[in-house]
Amino acid sequence: MKVLKPTITAFESSPDCGMGLARDMRVRWALEEVEQPYDVRLVSFIEMKEPAHLAVHPFGQIPTYEEGELALFESGAIVFHIAEHHAGLLPVDANARARAITWMFAALSTVEPPIVDRDVVEYFEDGKSWQAERFAMVDERIRGRLNQLVAHMGNADWLDGAFSAADILMVHVLRRLEGSGILDEYPTLSAYIARAEDRPAYKRAFAAQLAAFTASHGEGANQ
């Protein structure tokens, strides 16, 4: 069966300055892992709230994924779709496949929420009298999750056997902690992220996202 070339959306002006933290990175990475060519449509913050985009993403965010008559939103769902329709991102064995899918949900539903909460405290509660207390509370929750993740992984290279779509999501979630100092406390997780970043598909996806940002901001955007 012929697979149509999909089109994804990404920020025209990404808040992460092209550092691979925006959620289109997850989709780019998955597509690169399975060597599926794709197009990217950059959208502005204004366009994200207009009817044409809202018809694909009801919440006015990115990324979206369009393939023929199929239109998807939510990065986790998109990565899952890619993994289901291309070999290499989900195990063939039924039990291993089920575990990988479980870890995809865990990355987004268990590990990511307190990390996103930290972003809220940092950017939306800046200057508030309670910010330091909120940081302490959120960081405690994050460390609790990371402690559990480290206990599960032990010395393993990946979450459950071979590299899978679950690792794409988990690594991207963990990268949101870069600059917080928390990852410095977890050398096992730092090494896990480094292994993922060394994958050729990751490098291609990162370069593509950075190139899109640089093109819209000029050559000196990240210098």
trRosetta pair geometry for C-beta under 8 A, 3 or more apart (Angstrom, degrees):
i j d omega theta_ij theta_ji phi_ij phi_ji
3 36 6.8 -69 120 -133 143 115
3 67 7.8 -37 -177 -164 78 129
3 85 6.9 129 -114 150 125 120
3 86 7.8 32 -97 -76 165 96
4 67 5.0 141 78 -171 112 82
4 68 4.7 142 11 -42 165 96
5 36 7.9 168 -126 170 59 85
5 37 5.5 -32 -128 96 107 96
5 38 6.3 173 -176 -108 78 40
5 39 6.5 70 142 -13 110 95
5 67 7.9 -165 94 -126 23 82
6 31 7.4 -127 57 -108 122 133
6 36 7.3 32 20 143 106 123
6 38 5.0 -20 72 -125 83 101
6 39 7.4 -152 106 33 43 74
6 65 5.7 -6 -179 -169 133 87
6 66 6.4 151 -160 77 77 44
6 67 4.2 -40 -98 -80 92 96
7 38 6.8 159 -96 -175 28 82
7 39 4.4 -24 -108 73 83 102
7 40 7.2 169 -160 -86 69 17
7 41 5.7 39 172 -15 114 107
7 65 7.6 154 81 -154 46 42
7 66 4.9 -15 59 60 94 99
7 67 7.7 175 20 -71 63 53
8 24 6.1 135 144 -146 125 104
8 27 5.3 160 -130 122 154 142
8 28 7.2 -143 68 -67 158 71
8 31 7.7 -131 -22 -27 138 149
8 38 5.9 26 -1 161 102 133
8 39 7.5 168 23 86 61 51
8 40 5.7 -24 69 -111 83 68
8 41 7.4 -172 91 26 34 75
8 63 5.0 -4 -176 -174 105 126
8 64 6.7 167 -153 79 56 48
8 65 5.3 -13 -101 -98 82 68
8 66 7.8 178 -80 20 35 69
8 78 7.6 87 -115 -171 114 151
9 24 7.1 -120 98 -96 46 127
9 40 7.3 120 -117 -164 21 66
9 41 5.1 -38 -101 74 74 89
9 42 7.4 132 -158 -108 68 18
9 43 5.2 6 -166 -4 119 120
9 53 7.4 105 -128 -133 170 107
9 56 7.8 122 -9 100 139 145
9 57 7.8 -107 51 -17 143 135
9 62 4.8 -121 109 -127 98 106
9 63 5.4 164 66 -151 68 65
9 64 4.6 32 18 36 116 89
10 14 7.1 -29 163 -74 96 113
10 22 6.7 97 -156 117 91 139
10 24 4.0 -48 -103 -15 95 175
10 40 5.5 -10 10 -167 117 115
10 41 7.7 149 23 75 69 42
10 42 5.7 -39 74 -106 82 66
10 43 7.5 151 70 22 32 78
10 62 5.7 126 -119 168 26 149
10 63 6.2 -10 -79 -102 62 98
10 209 7.0 -147 -158 -123 151 85
10 212 6.2 39 100 129 141 165
11 14 3.9 128 77 -84 134 67
11 15 7.1 -114 -144 -2 171 68
11 22 5.7 -113 4 -136 121 160
11 24 7.3 -151 2 1 74 131
11 42 7.0 -2 115 -152 26 84
11 43 7.1 -67 -120 65 30 68
11 45 7.9 15 -140 -62 93 74
11 62 6.0 -156 -51 37 66 151
11 213 8.0 25 91 -89 102 89
12 42 4.1 103 -93 157 70 106
12 43 5.8 -125 -29 86 99 19
12 44 4.6 -31 31 -77 142 60
12 45 7.9 -112 43 -19 104 60
12 47 7.6 81 -15 30 131 128
12 216 5.8 158 172 -128 70 160
13 44 7.0 31 10 -126 99 72
13 45 7.4 -54 53 -23 104 97
13 213 7.6 90 -140 -133 40 77
13 216 5.9 -134 -84 125 70 139
13 217 7.2 105 -126 -63 87 104
14 17 6.5 -144 93 -37 93 15
14 18 6.0 125 61 -58 132 51
14 22 4.9 -94 -147 -38 120 145
14 209 7.3 35 -34 179 168 98
14 212 7.6 78 -18 99 123 106
14 213 5.2 -69 32 -93 113 113
15 22 7.1 128 46 -80 78 104
16 19 4.8 -119 156 45 99 89
16 20 7.1 -118 134 47 142 27
16 21 3.8 -177 -125 52 148 105
16 22 5.0 -146 14 -35 128 83
17 213 6.2 113 -178 178 36 151
17 221 6.9 -177 -163 155 90 102
17 222 6.2 134 155 -95 107 91
18 209 5.8 162 -149 130 67 80
18 210 4.0 93 169 -123 115 55
18 211 7.8 146 -147 6 130 24
18 212 7.0 175 -110 65 103 72
18 213 3.0 -130 -63 38 112 149
18 214 6.3 43 -84 -35 169 75
18 221 6.9 76 9 117 137 130
18 222 6.0 -89 67 -62 125 130
19 210 7.4 62 -79 -91 29 95
19 222 7.8 147 -68 -123 83 128
20 25 4.7 101 -163 -120 66 149
20 172 8.0 -121 152 -126 91 89
20 175 7.0 -51 110 147 102 157
20 205 7.4 90 -127 116 108 91
20 206 4.6 -24 -82 -122 133 88
20 209 5.6 127 -91 71 61 145
20 210 7.2 -28 -47 -50 84 91
21 25 6.8 66 0 1 4 148
21 172 7.9 145 -137 -167 45 83
21 175 6.3 -148 -105 118 81 110
21 176 6.2 111 -151 -97 108 68
21 178 7.9 -127 -86 39 121 119
22 25 5.9 123 73 -16 62 98
22 62 7.2 11 171 91 115 116
22 209 6.9 -180 51 -159 107 133
23 26 5.6 -25 -170 13 63 113
23 27 7.5 56 142 -8 70 98
23 61 8.0 27 45 153 137 114
23 62 6.8 164 65 107 98 72
23 63 5.9 -139 105 -6 90 89
23 75 4.3 -120 172 -52 113 147
23 172 7.7 96 -123 156 58 139
24 27 5.5 -57 -159 41 52 110
24 28 5.9 56 144 -24 78 104
24 40 7.7 80 178 -134 142 114
24 62 5.7 -23 -54 143 107 112
24 63 4.0 115 -97 -69 79 121
24 75 7.5 -133 -82 -103 28 114
24 209 6.7 154 92 -107 105 114
25 28 5.6 -52 -142 38 32 113
25 29 6.0 35 158 -23 66 107
25 172 6.1 163 97 -127 112 126
25 205 6.1 105 -159 148 68 116
25 206 7.1 35 -141 -92 112 60
25 209 5.5 -21 -91 -55 87 159
26 29 5.9 -57 -150 34 25 112
26 30 6.5 24 154 -17 62 106
26 63 7.9 -152 56 15 89 131
26 75 4.6 76 65 177 137 125
26 76 7.8 -28 139 -72 154 46
26 78 7.7 115 104 76 104 109
26 79 5.6 -64 149 -63 106 129
26 168 5.9 110 -152 149 79 105
26 169 6.2 45 -141 -97 129 63
26 172 5.0 -75 -81 -14 95 173
27 30 5.8 -52 -147 36 32 110
27 31 6.4 29 155 -15 65 107
27 63 5.0 -96 7 70 148 162
27 65 6.5 -155 -146 -76 142 115
27 75 5.9 -118 -43 -139 96 84
27 78 5.0 -15 -104 117 113 135
27 79 6.3 -124 -94 -68 59 78
27 82 7.3 146 -147 -26 70 145
28 31 5.9 -63 -152 40 28 109
28 32 6.2 26 153 -19 66 109
28 38 7.7 -144 -117 65 61 138
28 40 8.0 7 -92 -84 107 125
28 205 3.8 136 122 -146 105 101
28 208 5.8 -164 -161 74 139 130
28 209 6.2 -155 17 -50 168 102
29 32 5.7 -57 -147 37 29 111
29 33 6.4 35 153 -26 64 103
29 168 5.3 166 106 -144 127 113
29 172 7.4 -162 17 -62 152 124
29 201 6.1 94 -163 135 65 99
29 202 5.7 16 -131 -105 110 61
29 205 4.1 -80 -78 -7 61 174
30 33 5.7 -50 -149 29 31 114
30 34 6.8 6 160 2 64 106
30 78 7.6 160 53 121 150 85
30 79 4.7 -178 -58 -131 156 82
30 82 4.5 107 141 88 126 152
30 83 6.7 -78 -156 -52 123 82
30 89 6.4 38 -148 -110 91 157
30 165 6.3 34 -116 -122 114 93
30 168 5.6 62 -71 -162 86 171
31 34 6.4 -69 -150 48 30 94
31 36 4.7 -94 -157 68 80 99
31 37 7.9 22 169 174 115 2
31 38 5.0 -27 -173 -13 158 137
31 82 6.2 -100 -74 -136 64 146
31 205 7.7 128 57 -95 85 110
32 35 7.1 27 -171 -80 35 40
32 200 7.9 -145 155 116 115 71
32 201 3.8 149 118 -160 103 86
32 202 7.4 175 88 -52 140 23
32 204 4.7 168 -142 79 141 120
32 205 4.7 -127 -3 -52 145 96
33 88 6.3 -171 144 119 98 124
33 89 6.0 95 108 -78 136 107
33 168 7.3 -99 -23 -76 149 130
33 199 7.6 3 -99 149 93 138
33 201 4.2 81 -77 178 58 171
34 82 6.4 -169 14 169 144 102
34 83 8.0 -166 -51 -98 135 44
34 86 3.7 46 -157 141 150 149
34 87 7.3 137 -132 62 103 47
34 88 5.5 166 -100 56 79 127
34 89 6.3 -58 -59 -26 110 115
36 82 7.1 -144 29 -147 151 107
36 86 6.2 -101 -46 -83 126 153
40 208 7.5 154 -28 162 151 116
40 212 6.6 -79 120 -93 151 141
42 212 6.2 172 -83 -171 125 119
42 216 7.0 -170 175 -63 161 139
43 47 4.4 -131 -166 92 91 124
43 48 5.4 115 131 -65 124 78
43 53 6.1 98 -151 -97 155 141
43 62 6.6 170 49 -72 117 124
44 47 4.6 97 50 7 78 102
44 48 7.0 -130 95 -12 43 85
45 48 5.6 -45 -150 24 33 119
45 49 7.4 19 156 -9 59 104
46 49 6.4 -72 -164 39 33 100
46 50 6.9 40 144 -35 67 107
47 50 5.4 -50 -150 17 42 120
47 52 7.6 -39 -170 66 86 109
47 53 5.8 105 147 -29 75 138
48 53 5.2 -109 -137 119 34 160
48 57 7.6 -36 -160 75 83 129
48 60 4.8 97 146 -179 87 82
48 61 6.7 48 -171 -93 127 19
48 62 6.8 -86 -113 -38 122 90
49 53 7.3 9 0 67 13 124
49 54 7.0 30 -164 -55 32 111
49 60 4.8 32 -94 -145 59 142
50 53 5.6 80 62 19 74 99
50 54 6.8 -151 96 -6 31 99
51 54 5.5 -64 -135 45 30 111
51 55 6.2 43 162 -35 66 100
52 55 6.0 -49 -159 17 26 115
52 56 7.8 7 149 -3 55 101
53 56 6.1 -65 -164 40 43 101
53 57 6.1 -25 161 42 81 97
53 60 6.5 77 112 -126 114 64
53 64 7.4 -165 -157 -16 80 148
54 57 6.6 -77 -122 76 32 59
54 58 6.1 54 -171 -126 75 35
54 60 5.7 -17 -91 -75 86 83
55 71 7.9 -4 124 135 80 166
56 64 4.5 50 136 -151 126 153
56 66 6.8 -59 -130 -67 137 109
56 71 4.8 -110 -132 179 90 130
56 73 6.3 132 143 -57 74 109
57 60 6.2 153 107 -68 102 15
57 61 5.6 -126 160 51 140 60
57 62 7.2 -117 -36 -85 172 37
57 64 4.9 -119 -45 -75 110 114
57 73 4.1 132 -107 -108 82 144
58 73 7.3 -160 15 41 70 158
59 73 7.5 163 32 146 95 149
61 73 7.3 109 69 -170 89 121
63 73 7.5 -177 98 -139 49 62
63 75 5.9 82 35 -88 100 85
63 78 6.5 -55 90 9 113 168
64 71 6.7 -6 178 -171 112 89
64 72 6.8 158 -165 84 63 51
64 73 5.0 -33 -109 -93 78 81
65 70 7.8 -21 115 121 90 97
65 71 7.2 155 84 -156 55 43
65 72 4.3 -11 60 60 104 101
65 73 7.4 180 19 -78 77 34
65 78 4.4 140 -18 -128 144 119
65 81 7.1 168 101 65 155 144
66 70 7.0 161 -152 90 45 60
66 71 5.0 -5 -104 -105 82 77
66 72 7.7 -170 -72 24 41 66
67 70 4.7 -11 65 63 86 109
72 77 5.8 -151 -176 115 118 111
72 78 5.1 150 113 -88 130 82
72 81 6.0 -128 -64 -13 171 158
73 77 7.2 44 89 60 37 129
73 78 7.5 -37 -161 -48 12 109
74 77 4.2 60 86 15 110 112
74 78 6.6 172 88 -14 55 86
75 78 5.6 -58 -146 37 32 112
75 79 6.2 31 158 -18 68 105
75 169 7.8 146 122 -113 106 95
76 79 5.9 -54 -146 37 30 108
76 80 6.3 32 153 -20 64 107
76 104 6.3 132 -158 166 102 102
76 105 7.8 90 -175 -94 143 47
76 107 7.9 170 -108 80 116 105
76 108 4.8 -27 -75 -57 145 161
76 169 6.2 50 -109 -114 86 138
77 80 5.6 -54 -148 36 31 115
77 81 6.4 36 152 -23 64 103
78 81 5.6 -51 -151 32 32 113
78 82 6.5 32 152 -17 64 103
79 82 5.7 -53 -150 36 33 112
79 83 6.2 32 152 -19 66 108
79 89 7.8 -137 174 166 84 148
79 104 7.3 -168 98 -145 120 125
79 165 5.3 147 154 -164 106 115
79 168 6.1 -168 -152 94 140 136
79 169 6.3 171 81 -62 165 103
80 83 5.7 -57 -146 39 30 111
80 84 6.2 30 156 -21 65 108
80 101 7.4 65 -127 -128 111 91
80 104 6.4 111 -81 160 100 161
80 165 6.7 127 -91 146 48 157
81 84 5.9 -58 -147 35 28 110
81 85 6.4 1 163 0 64 115
82 85 6.4 -78 -147 48 25 95
82 86 5.9 -21 172 21 68 117
82 89 6.7 31 112 39 89 162
82 165 7.5 152 79 -108 95 128
83 86 6.8 -75 -124 55 21 82
83 89 3.7 -110 -121 99 91 122
83 90 4.7 97 163 -29 110 104
83 164 7.5 58 -139 -179 136 83
83 165 4.0 -50 -77 -50 146 145
84 90 6.8 23 -82 8 48 147
86 89 6.6 50 85 10 93 112
89 164 5.8 99 -179 -161 52 59
89 165 4.2 63 166 -51 108 93
89 168 7.5 -13 -147 -11 115 132
90 97 5.1 55 167 -134 103 90
90 100 5.5 174 -134 89 73 148
90 101 7.2 27 -129 -56 121 86
90 164 6.0 71 -99 -153 40 112
90 165 6.1 -16 -63 5 79 115
91 96 3.6 -44 88 110 161 116
91 97 4.8 -135 68 -66 83 66
91 99 8.0 14 26 52 135 94
91 100 5.9 156 5 -19 96 137
91 161 6.8 38 -77 86 137 144
91 162 6.7 131 -86 48 97 112
91 164 6.6 -49 -31 -94 80 131
92 96 7.8 26 57 65 44 120
92 97 7.1 -81 127 -55 4 116
93 96 4.1 61 78 20 109 112
93 97 6.3 -177 85 -17 51 87
94 97 5.6 -56 -146 35 27 114
94 98 6.4 28 156 -19 63 105
95 98 5.7 -52 -150 34 32 112
95 99 6.5 32 152 -18 64 104
96 99 5.6 -52 -150 35 34 112
96 100 6.4 37 151 -22 65 103
96 160 6.9 174 -153 134 79 114
96 161 6.0 -19 -147 23 123 156
97 100 5.7 -53 -151 33 31 112
97 101 6.6 30 152 -17 64 105
98 101 5.8 -54 -150 36 32 111
98 102 6.4 39 149 -24 64 104
99 102 5.3 -50 -151 32 35 117
99 103 6.6 32 152 -16 66 102
99 160 4.9 -146 129 165 123 165
100 103 5.8 -56 -153 37 33 108
100 104 6.7 42 147 -25 64 99
100 159 7.6 118 -120 85 65 120
100 160 6.1 -144 -79 65 66 126
100 164 4.3 -83 -141 143 129 162
100 165 6.5 88 161 47 115 85
100 166 4.8 -143 -165 -19 70 123
101 104 5.4 -45 -153 26 38 117
101 105 6.9 35 150 -13 64 99
101 166 7.5 -121 -68 -67 14 108
102 105 5.9 -57 -159 37 34 108
102 106 6.3 36 146 -22 67 107
102 166 7.9 5 71 -103 52 138
103 106 5.1 -47 -140 36 40 118
103 107 6.4 50 157 -27 66 96
103 159 4.8 115 -160 145 159 150
103 160 6.1 -165 -29 -4 147 121
103 164 7.6 96 69 80 129 124
103 166 3.5 45 97 -154 113 143
103 169 7.9 154 129 64 79 116
103 170 6.7 -38 163 -48 103 127
104 107 6.0 -48 -154 26 29 112
104 108 6.9 5 157 1 60 109
104 165 5.8 4 -88 111 122 101
104 166 4.7 -105 -59 -97 67 74
104 169 5.4 94 -139 23 68 152
105 108 6.3 -73 -151 48 32 97
105 109 5.2 -8 170 11 74 124
105 110 7.8 63 128 -6 70 98
106 109 6.5 -67 -116 53 20 89
106 110 4.7 -30 -160 31 64 125
106 111 6.4 55 146 -11 74 101
106 166 7.8 30 47 -153 100 112
106 170 7.7 7 92 -88 93 107
107 110 7.5 7 -34 49 8 83
107 111 5.4 -38 -142 42 40 122
107 112 6.3 53 151 -31 59 105
107 166 6.4 165 -23 -164 128 70
107 169 4.0 127 96 120 155 108
107 170 4.2 -117 -105 -78 122 67
107 173 5.1 -176 -179 -7 93 146
108 111 7.7 10 -26 51 13 83
108 112 5.3 -12 -139 15 35 139
108 169 6.1 -55 -46 179 93 132
108 173 7.1 -147 -83 -77 48 134
109 112 7.4 36 -16 39 13 100
109 113 7.2 10 -174 -27 31 113
110 113 7.3 -61 -157 15 10 106
110 145 6.6 164 146 -134 85 122
111 114 7.8 -78 -178 37 33 92
111 115 6.9 17 147 -9 68 122
111 145 5.2 153 -118 163 66 137
111 146 8.0 91 -140 -72 101 60
111 149 6.6 52 -102 -67 126 135
111 170 6.7 49 56 -132 160 80
111 173 5.4 89 107 134 114 148
111 174 7.5 -33 156 -66 134 76
112 115 5.5 -74 -153 44 42 113
112 116 5.9 39 158 -22 81 106
112 173 4.5 -98 -84 -137 92 122
112 176 7.6 73 -136 26 81 148
113 116 5.8 -57 -146 36 30 108
113 117 6.4 36 154 -23 64 104
114 117 5.1 -46 -148 32 40 121
114 118 6.7 49 151 -27 64 94
114 138 5.8 163 -171 -164 90 79
114 141 4.2 -152 -127 113 147 117
114 142 4.8 -162 119 -71 124 71
114 145 6.3 172 37 -4 134 139
115 118 5.6 -43 -158 23 36 115
115 119 7.2 39 144 -17 60 97
115 142 6.0 97 -76 -114 69 115
115 173 6.3 130 46 177 157 85
115 174 7.9 -128 -100 -106 159 31
115 176 5.0 100 157 89 126 127
115 177 6.0 -83 -135 -61 115 91
116 119 5.5 -47 -158 30 42 114
116 120 6.7 46 144 -22 67 99
116 176 7.4 -18 -73 153 57 160
117 120 5.4 -50 -154 31 38 116
117 121 6.6 38 149 -18 67 101
117 138 4.9 -158 112 -129 112 124
117 141 7.5 14 62 71 144 141
118 121 5.7 -51 -151 35 36 111
118 122 6.2 33 152 -19 67 108
118 135 7.3 67 -137 -130 83 67
118 138 4.8 164 -81 138 75 137
118 139 6.9 83 -105 -71 120 67
118 142 6.5 11 -47 -52 133 140
118 177 7.6 43 72 -106 156 76
118 180 6.8 9 158 -111 146 145
119 122 5.6 -57 -144 38 31 110
119 123 6.0 -5 170 8 69 114
119 176 7.0 -60 -53 177 121 117
120 123 6.8 -73 -134 50 20 86
120 124 5.1 -37 -168 36 63 121
120 125 6.8 52 138 -10 70 105
121 124 7.4 -42 -77 54 9 78
121 125 4.9 -41 -146 43 48 127
121 131 6.2 132 -178 -149 90 77
121 134 4.7 -172 -124 120 125 119
121 135 5.6 165 143 -76 146 66
121 138 5.8 -147 -14 3 147 153
122 125 7.6 44 6 48 12 83
122 126 6.8 22 166 -66 38 95
122 135 7.8 80 -71 -98 72 103
123 126 6.4 -22 -150 -26 18 113
125 128 4.5 -59 -177 19 80 134
125 130 7.2 -65 -180 79 128 86
125 131 5.0 162 127 -100 103 91
125 134 6.1 -9 112 60 162 158
126 131 6.6 60 -114 -107 27 151
127 131 7.1 93 38 -30 18 143
128 131 4.8 125 65 -45 84 92
128 134 7.8 26 87 6 125 136
130 133 5.1 -61 -166 48 70 114
130 134 5.5 72 135 -27 90 104
131 134 5.7 -60 -147 39 30 110
131 135 6.3 36 155 -24 67 103
132 135 5.6 -48 -149 31 31 115
132 136 6.6 33 153 -20 62 103
133 136 5.7 -53 -154 33 33 113
133 137 6.5 31 151 -17 65 106
134 137 5.7 -55 -148 37 35 111
134 138 6.1 27 158 -13 69 108
135 138 6.1 -61 -143 42 27 104
135 139 5.8 24 161 -18 66 113
136 139 6.0 -56 -139 39 23 109
136 140 6.4 29 157 -24 60 106
137 140 5.9 -56 -155 29 27 112
137 141 6.9 24 151 -15 62 104
138 141 5.7 -56 -156 36 37 111
138 142 6.4 37 149 -20 69 104
139 142 5.4 -50 -145 36 36 114
139 143 6.2 36 156 -19 67 104
139 180 7.9 -178 -109 170 106 125
139 182 6.5 -157 -145 -89 97 126
140 143 5.9 -53 -146 37 29 109
140 144 6.5 37 151 -24 61 104
141 144 5.6 -52 -153 30 32 116
141 145 6.8 28 153 -14 64 103
142 145 5.9 -59 -156 37 34 107
142 146 6.2 27 152 -16 69 109
142 177 7.2 140 -175 -102 141 128
142 182 6.2 -18 118 -160 134 161
143 146 5.5 -55 -140 41 34 110
143 147 6.1 43 157 -26 67 103
143 182 6.9 -132 -75 -152 84 114
143 185 7.5 -18 -119 91 106 148
144 147 5.9 -51 -149 30 27 113
144 148 6.8 23 153 -14 60 106
145 148 5.8 -59 -154 37 34 110
145 149 6.3 34 150 -21 68 107
146 149 5.4 -52 -144 36 36 114
146 150 6.2 37 156 -19 67 104
146 182 7.3 174 -23 158 163 113
146 185 8.0 89 115 88 148 106
146 186 5.6 -99 168 -71 128 154
146 189 6.5 -55 -156 -40 106 157
147 150 5.9 -54 -148 37 28 110
147 151 6.4 31 152 -21 62 107
148 151 5.6 -52 -148 34 32 114
148 152 6.6 32 153 -19 64 104
149 152 5.8 -56 -154 34 32 110
149 153 6.3 21 156 -14 67 110
149 170 7.9 158 -147 -162 135 125
149 189 7.0 56 107 -88 124 119
150 153 5.9 -60 -140 40 31 104
150 186 6.1 -133 -72 -146 132 111
150 188 5.2 110 -133 68 100 141
150 189 6.5 -79 -81 -43 95 99
151 154 7.6 16 179 -60 28 66
152 159 7.7 10 122 -154 121 72
153 156 5.1 -125 -171 50 69 100
153 159 6.8 -67 -98 -115 96 46
153 188 6.4 150 90 156 128 127
153 189 7.9 126 38 -81 158 70
153 192 6.9 -40 -168 -80 162 140
155 188 7.8 -107 -101 -130 45 113
156 159 7.5 103 111 -115 133 5
156 160 8.0 25 158 -86 158 23
157 163 7.7 -58 119 -62 109 84
157 192 7.6 146 -175 -117 42 74
157 195 6.1 -160 -165 179 91 169
158 161 6.7 -39 80 84 114 33
158 162 6.4 9 55 152 152 17
158 163 4.9 -151 -95 -85 152 53
158 164 7.0 119 164 10 138 78
158 167 5.1 -55 -148 -78 102 138
158 192 7.8 127 -102 -144 39 98
158 195 8.0 -124 -70 108 75 141
159 164 7.2 -83 50 44 109 105
159 166 5.1 -90 51 114 151 124
159 167 5.6 -161 -4 -74 106 81
159 170 6.1 124 -64 7 132 160
160 164 7.2 -24 60 17 89 135
160 166 6.9 26 23 65 105 153
161 164 7.7 51 77 -27 90 118
163 167 5.2 -75 -151 35 72 153
163 196 7.9 148 -132 -106 120 81
163 199 7.6 131 -153 -90 164 145
164 167 5.7 115 55 3 55 95
164 168 7.8 -99 114 -2 44 88
165 168 5.3 -44 -157 26 45 118
165 169 6.7 37 152 -13 70 102
166 169 6.1 -60 -154 40 34 105
166 170 6.0 26 154 -16 70 112
167 170 5.7 -55 -134 43 33 108
167 171 5.8 32 167 -19 68 109
167 196 6.2 -167 157 -99 108 122
168 171 6.4 -61 -147 37 19 105
168 172 6.4 13 159 -13 58 113
168 196 7.8 158 -99 -154 43 128
169 172 6.0 -63 -149 39 28 108
169 173 6.2 30 155 -21 65 108
170 173 5.7 -55 -149 35 31 113
170 174 6.3 27 155 -17 66 107
171 174 5.8 -57 -147 38 31 109
171 175 6.4 39 153 -29 65 103
171 192 6.9 -147 -99 134 93 93
171 193 5.5 142 -148 -115 94 68
171 196 4.2 -61 -121 68 162 175
171 197 7.8 -170 177 -45 135 73
172 175 5.6 -47 -149 26 33 116
172 176 7.6 48 151 -30 57 91
173 176 6.1 -46 -174 9 38 114
174 177 6.0 -47 -176 20 53 113
174 183 7.0 101 171 -101 97 118
174 189 6.0 -148 -157 177 147 118
174 192 7.6 42 62 92 169 116
174 193 5.9 -130 100 -78 127 117
175 178 5.5 -9 -172 -20 61 114
175 193 6.3 138 -76 -140 83 128
177 180 4.8 -74 -170 29 70 129
177 182 5.1 -77 -175 62 126 115
177 183 5.1 135 108 -42 118 102
178 183 6.5 -13 -90 9 52 146
180 183 7.1 98 59 -3 93 84
181 184 5.4 -42 -167 19 55 122
181 185 7.7 56 144 -22 69 96
182 185 6.0 -53 -171 23 45 112
182 186 7.4 11 145 4 70 109
183 186 5.8 -76 -155 50 46 98
183 189 6.1 -117 -145 98 85 115
183 190 5.5 116 162 -78 101 91
183 193 7.5 -9 -157 1 139 150
184 190 7.3 51 -102 -66 32 139
186 189 4.0 17 127 25 121 113
186 190 6.3 149 96 -19 70 85
187 190 5.3 -53 -142 38 37 116
187 191 6.2 39 158 -20 68 103
188 191 5.9 -57 -153 36 27 109
188 192 6.5 33 147 -23 62 106
189 192 5.1 -46 -146 32 38 119
189 193 6.4 40 154 -18 66 100
190 193 5.9 -52 -151 36 31 110
190 194 6.4 33 150 -20 63 107
191 194 5.5 -53 -146 36 34 115
191 195 6.5 40 153 -23 65 100
192 195 5.9 -51 -153 30 29 111
192 196 6.8 25 151 -14 61 106
193 196 5.7 -59 -154 38 34 110
193 197 6.1 30 153 -18 69 109
194 197 5.6 -56 -142 39 32 111
194 198 6.4 34 155 -25 63 107
195 198 5.8 -60 -154 31 29 113
195 199 7.6 45 147 -37 59 90
196 199 5.9 -36 -167 1 41 114
196 202 5.8 121 153 -73 71 157
197 202 5.4 -136 -131 127 33 147
197 203 7.5 85 175 -68 59 75
197 206 7.7 37 -144 -40 84 151
198 202 7.4 45 47 54 21 131
198 203 7.8 6 -159 -46 21 110
199 202 4.4 89 66 3 93 106
199 203 7.0 -165 90 -8 49 84
200 203 5.6 -57 -150 36 35 112
200 204 6.4 34 155 -20 68 104
201 204 5.8 -53 -148 35 33 110
201 205 6.3 30 155 -17 65 107
202 205 5.8 -59 -149 39 31 109
202 206 6.1 29 155 -19 67 109
203 206 5.8 -53 -143 37 29 110
203 207 6.2 29 158 -19 64 108
204 207 5.8 -56 -146 38 28 110
204 208 6.3 29 155 -21 63 107
205 208 5.8 -56 -149 34 30 112
205 209 6.5 25 156 -15 64 105
206 209 6.0 -58 -150 38 30 106
206 210 6.2 26 154 -15 66 111
207 210 5.7 -58 -144 42 30 111
207 211 6.1 34 156 -24 65 107
208 211 5.7 -51 -144 33 29 113
208 212 6.7 32 155 -22 61 102
209 212 5.8 -52 -153 30 33 112
209 213 6.8 29 152 -14 64 104
210 213 5.8 -57 -152 37 35 109
210 214 6.1 33 153 -19 69 110
210 222 7.0 -28 -158 -21 105 157
211 214 5.6 -55 -141 40 31 112
211 215 6.1 37 158 -25 65 106
212 215 5.9 -52 -147 32 27 113
212 216 6.8 13 158 -7 61 109
213 216 6.2 -70 -154 42 30 101
213 217 6.1 -9 162 10 69 119
213 221 6.1 -169 134 128 91 155
213 222 7.5 72 106 -46 123 113
214 217 6.3 -79 -136 54 26 90
214 218 7.3 -83 -175 85 61 24
214 219 6.5 39 -178 -117 105 35
214 221 5.0 -159 -116 33 60 130
214 222 6.6 -62 -86 0 98 106
217 221 3.7 84 98 -99 122 127
218 221 5.7 141 67 -49 66 87
219 223 7.9 18 132 -13 69 127
220 223 4.7 -70 -155 34 70 120
